[in-house]
Amino acid sequence: MKGIKITTLCIAVVSIIGMANAETCVKTTYNVVYSCGAGTESGTLPADAVANYNVSFTPATLTSACTAPSGYKISGWSVYIDGVEHAYTTSSFTYSFTSDVVIQPHYVSNPSGVIATSADLAANLGVAGTSYTKVNGASGTWQVVFPYGIVNGVSKCTNIKPANTADGYYTGLIADYDAIEGASAGGQYCYCKMTEPYIAASPWVVHYGYGAASNCASYCANYCGAYVRNDSDYGRRFRASVFAAAGD
């Protein structure tokens, strides 16, 4: 610990006859210490902090401060109390423990070609892919390799015009899932969907409205993969739409 002040709340315990005969003091804040755990410190760890009892607390990210052990990768973070993992999540949590906390990365096995987890996607929306591949067609497939794992997906060309055409169909908007899922392949409007990691609520996302069905079949899967991988502002927004259900 780094000398963080601990606050206590003292409550008078009153007897039946109304006389205060005891006083109970309960800590209301606890130290939060960051650690790389089994990994190695490769950057600067976040400064230690204080969590207030029964109040939401959001840990700082550790992905740029820690390097996973060989054969493992970082997937979110973990809460440790007295050396025991009590929680694993990718968002804020309400502090309900009565002991100081150590927060460290959650390490998972990372064999070659591993499929990313939904937690990976939620924690790394801003991370661009390193490469992508595609198989075009009216129903095509695409794959993006990220530093944390692989994402697979499908594309679909249909005759269903996107509901919002303000941006010339080049919108990244989430489409009507049932309509696109049930539509026959073959048409000028291109949609993209993630298939692995499998998330039941993964949406169909609008990519573009081509001038002809043949153009859609030739390019749809290619651009689904390209924009999920891409690090441009549009690419990051498009990726967020495709990964929209991650972390739910």
C-alpha positions in Angstrom: 0.0 0.0 0.0 1.1 3.6 -0.6 -0.1 5.3 2.6 -3.6 6.0 1.4 -5.8 7.3 4.2 -8.5 5.0 5.4 -11.8 6.5 6.4 -14.0 5.0 9.2 -17.6 5.5 10.1 -18.3 5.2 13.9 -21.8 4.4 14.9 -23.1 4.6 18.5 -24.9 1.5 19.7 -27.8 2.6 22.0 -29.1 0.4 24.8 -32.7 -0.2 25.5 -32.8 2.6 28.1 -31.4 5.0 25.6 -27.9 5.2 26.8 -25.0 4.9 24.4 -22.9 2.0 25.7 -20.8 1.1 22.8 -19.4 2.5 19.6 -18.7 0.4 16.4 -16.3 1.8 13.8 -16.7 0.4 10.2 -14.2 1.2 7.4 -16.0 2.9 4.5 -13.0 3.1 2.1 -10.4 0.6 1.0 -7.2 0.7 -0.8 -7.1 -0.4 -4.5 -3.7 -1.5 -5.6 -2.8 -2.3 -9.2 -0.5 -5.2 -10.1 0.6 -7.3 -13.1 0.2 -10.5 -11.1 1.8 -13.4 -13.0 2.7 -11.1 -15.9 5.5 -8.5 -16.1 5.3 -4.7 -15.9 5.9 -3.3 -19.3 4.7 0.2 -18.7 3.6 2.3 -15.8 1.0 0.8 -13.6 -2.0 3.1 -12.7 -1.7 5.0 -9.4 -3.2 3.3 -6.4 -6.7 4.4 -5.6 -9.5 4.3 -3.0 -12.9 2.5 -3.4 -15.8 3.7 -1.4 -18.0 1.0 0.2 -21.2 0.4 -1.8 -20.2 2.8 -4.5 -19.5 2.0 -8.2 -15.8 1.8 -9.0 -14.2 1.6 -12.4 -10.6 0.1 -12.5 -8.0 1.7 -14.8 -6.9 -0.3 -17.8 -3.9 -2.5 -17.4 -3.4 -3.6 -21.0 -0.6 -1.1 -21.7 1.1 -1.5 -18.3 1.4 -5.3 -18.2 2.7 -8.1 -20.5 1.0 -11.5 -20.2 3.2 -14.5 -19.5 4.3 -16.6 -22.5 1.3 -18.5 -23.9 -1.3 -16.3 -22.4 -3.1 -13.0 -23.2 -4.9 -10.3 -21.2 -8.7 -10.5 -21.3 -10.1 -7.8 -19.0 -9.2 -7.6 -15.4 -9.8 -9.4 -12.1 -10.4 -8.3 -8.5 -8.4 -10.2 -5.9 -9.0 -10.2 -2.1 -6.4 -12.0 0.0 -5.1 -13.7 -3.1 -8.5 -15.1 -4.2 -10.2 -13.9 -7.4 -13.6 -12.6 -6.5 -14.7 -11.0 -9.7 -13.9 -10.8 -13.4 -15.5 -8.2 -15.5 -14.8 -5.5 -18.1 -16.7 -2.6 -16.6 -17.3 -0.9 -13.3 -18.5 -2.8 -10.3 -20.1 -1.8 -7.0 -17.4 -2.2 -4.2 -19.0 -4.5 -1.6 -15.9 -6.2 -0.1 -14.6 -5.4 3.4 -10.9 -5.7 2.6 -8.3 -4.0 0.5 -8.3 -4.9 -3.2 -5.6 -5.9 -5.7 -6.6 -5.4 -9.4 -4.6 -7.3 -12.0 -5.2 -8.5 -15.6 -7.2 -11.6 -16.2 -4.8 -13.9 -18.1 -6.3 -16.6 -20.4 -4.5 -19.2 -22.5 -3.6 -17.8 -26.0 -2.7 -20.7 -28.3 -2.1 -19.8 -32.0 -5.3 -18.9 -33.9 -7.4 -18.5 -30.8 -10.9 -17.0 -31.3 -11.3 -13.8 -29.3 -13.8 -13.7 -26.4 -16.7 -11.3 -26.0 -14.7 -9.8 -23.1 -11.8 -9.2 -25.5 -14.1 -7.3 -27.8 -15.7 -5.1 -25.1 -12.3 -4.2 -23.6 -10.5 -3.5 -26.9 -13.0 -1.7 -29.2 -10.3 0.9 -30.1 -7.7 -1.7 -31.1 -7.3 -2.1 -34.8 -6.8 -5.5 -36.5 -3.5 -6.6 -37.9 -4.8 -8.3 -41.0 -8.0 -9.6 -42.6 -9.1 -12.2 -45.2 -12.3 -12.6 -47.1 -14.3 -14.8 -49.4 -16.6 -12.7 -51.5 -20.0 -13.7 -52.9 -23.7 -13.0 -52.3 -23.1 -14.8 -49.0 -19.4 -14.3 -48.2 -17.2 -14.7 -45.2 -14.5 -12.6 -43.6 -11.9 -12.9 -40.8 -10.0 -10.3 -38.9 -6.9 -11.0 -36.8 -6.5 -8.8 -33.7 -3.6 -8.7 -31.3 -5.9 -10.4 -28.7 -7.5 -13.1 -31.0 -9.5 -13.8 -34.2 -13.0 -12.6 -35.2 -14.9 -14.4 -37.9 -17.9 -13.1 -39.7 -20.3 -13.3 -42.7 -21.6 -10.9 -45.2 -24.9 -10.9 -47.1 -26.2 -9.1 -50.2 -29.9 -8.6 -50.2 -32.7 -6.6 -51.8 -33.7 -5.1 -48.5 -32.9 -1.4 -48.6 -31.5 0.1 -45.4 -34.1 2.0 -43.4 -31.8 5.1 -43.1 -30.3 6.2 -46.4 -29.1 9.6 -45.3 -25.4 8.6 -45.8 -25.9 6.7 -49.0 -26.3 3.4 -47.1 -22.6 3.8 -46.0 -23.8 4.1 -42.5 -22.6 1.4 -40.1 -26.2 1.4 -38.7 -27.5 -1.8 -37.1 -30.2 -3.3 -39.3 -33.4 -5.2 -38.6 -31.9 -8.6 -37.6 -34.9 -10.8 -38.5 -35.4 -9.2 -41.9 -31.8 -9.6 -43.0 -31.4 -13.1 -41.4 -34.4 -14.4 -43.3 -33.7 -12.6 -46.6 -32.6 -14.5 -49.6 -29.0 -13.8 -50.6 -28.6 -11.8 -53.8 -29.1 -8.1 -54.1 -27.3 -4.7 -54.0 -27.3 -3.9 -50.3 -24.4 -5.2 -48.2 -24.7 -6.3 -44.6 -22.1 -7.7 -42.2 -22.4 -9.8 -39.0 -19.9 -11.4 -36.6 -20.2 -15.2 -36.1 -17.2 -15.9 -33.8 -17.0 -15.3 -31.0 -20.6 -16.4 -31.0 -23.0 -13.9 -29.3 -26.7 -14.6 -29.8 -27.5 -10.9 -30.1 -24.8 -10.1 -32.7 -26.4 -7.7 -35.1 -26.4 -7.3 -38.9 -24.8 -4.0 -39.7 -25.3 -2.0 -42.9 -22.2 -1.5 -45.0 -23.2 -0.1 -48.3 -25.7 0.1 -51.1 -24.0 -0.9 -54.4 -25.3 0.0 -57.9 -25.9 -3.6 -58.8 -26.1 -7.0 -57.2 -23.0 -8.2 -59.0 -21.0 -5.4 -57.4 -22.3 -6.3 -54.0 -21.3 -9.9 -54.4 -17.8 -8.9 -55.6 -17.0 -6.5 -52.7 -19.3 -7.0 -49.7 -17.2 -9.5 -47.7 -14.1 -7.6 -48.5 -15.3 -4.4 -47.0 -16.9 -6.1 -44.0 -13.5 -7.4 -43.0 -11.6 -4.3 -44.1 -13.7 -1.9 -41.9 -13.9 -4.1 -38.9 -10.0 -4.2 -39.1 -9.6 -0.5 -40.0 -8.2 2.1 -37.5 -9.9 5.1 -39.2 -12.6 7.0 -37.3 -15.2 5.3 -39.5 -13.6 2.0 -39.0 -13.7 2.3 -35.2 -17.4 3.2 -35.4 -18.2 0.4 -37.8 -16.3 -2.1 -35.6 -18.2 -0.9 -32.5 -21.5 -1.6 -34.3 -20.4 -5.1 -35.4 -19.3 -5.8 -31.8 -22.3 -4.1 -30.3 -23.5 -7.1 -28.3 -20.0 -7.9 -26.8 -19.9 -7.6 -23.0 -23.7 -7.8 -22.5 
